[in-house]
Amino acid sequence: VSDATTLAEAAAPRIPANNLQMLISLSQKNPELLHQLGMSAQMLATEVERQQRSTQLRAVGEADKRAADSGRWAEWLGSYGRRLQREAEAGAEPGERVRAMNGANP
């Protein structure tokens, strides 16, 4: 769980915004030149998506982020608890679960 600002920075495009806009324009006018610059339409689309996600994250307040994280964690913990309950009702051995988890996790 990270703060919204850190997530926004991590999601930011790797291409500066001005350059990204220039590349978008170039891709529409001369896609071959874009390719010669070592960029594909998919790479450009990914950077645009990163820019949009970063903008969305910058708009999220810290209190809203914490509330959303708490809700997601509560949902996941509830789901995990239900799974453990189903496994216990099916007769699964807790020791076997621990061995399986330790064998799969580093």
N, C-alpha and C positions, 0 to 999 in steps of 0.2 A: 504494500500500500504506500503510494507516494503522493506528495502534494500535487495539485493541478499544474502549478508552474513547472515543476520538474518534468511531468509527463508531457506538457506542451513543448518544452524544449527538446525532449527526446523524439517527439513526433514531427518536429519541424523539418521542412524539406532540406536536403543537403545542398541545394542550389539556391543562392540568394534570390529573393523575391523579384528584383528587377531583371535578373538574368532569366528567371523562370518565365516571366511574362514575355520577354524577347524570344525565348525558345518556342513558346506556344504560338506566337505570331509567325515565327519562321516555319514551324511545322505545318501551318495552314497554307503558307505561300509557297514554300519550297521544301517538301518532305525529303527530297534527296539530299539537300544540303544538311539537313538535320542528321541524316544517316552518316554523312561524311564527317560530321563533328563527333561521331561515336555515340549518338543518342538514338534510341528507338522511340516509337510512339508509346509503347508500353512503359518505358522508363520515365518518359515525360508524364504520362498519366499517373504513375505511382507518386511522383513528386507533387503533382497537383493534389492528389488525395492526402498526402502528408501535410500539405499546406492547409487544406480544409480541416483536417483533424486537429492540427495545432491551433488553428483559430477557434475551433469549438472548445477546446480545452482551456484556452486563455479566458473564455467567457464564463467558465464555471467558477463559482466562489468556493472558498475552502470549506465553509460550513456545508454547502450542498454536496461537495465531493466527499466529505466525511460521512454524511448521511447516506449517500449512495453506496459507499464502500461498506458501511455497517449493514445496510439492507442486503447487499450481495453476500457478505459473509454469513449473515443470519440464514439466508436462503440455502447457501452451500452447507452449512453446519446441520440444518434441518434435514436436508437431503441425505447427508452422510449418516446422520443418526438413524434415519429410516432404513437405510441400506444395512447398517449394522444390526438393527432389530430384525429385519427379514432374514439375514444370515443366521442370527442366533435362533430364530424360530425354526429355521431349516436344519438346525443341529450342527452348524459349523463350530469347529473348535477355535477358541480365541488364540491359542498357542500357534496353530497352523497359520492363522492370519498374520501374526507377528513374523513368523518365519518367511512367509511369502513376501511380505513387505520388505523385510531386511534383505532378502535375496534379490529384489528388484530395484531397491534404492541404493544409491552410492553411500 
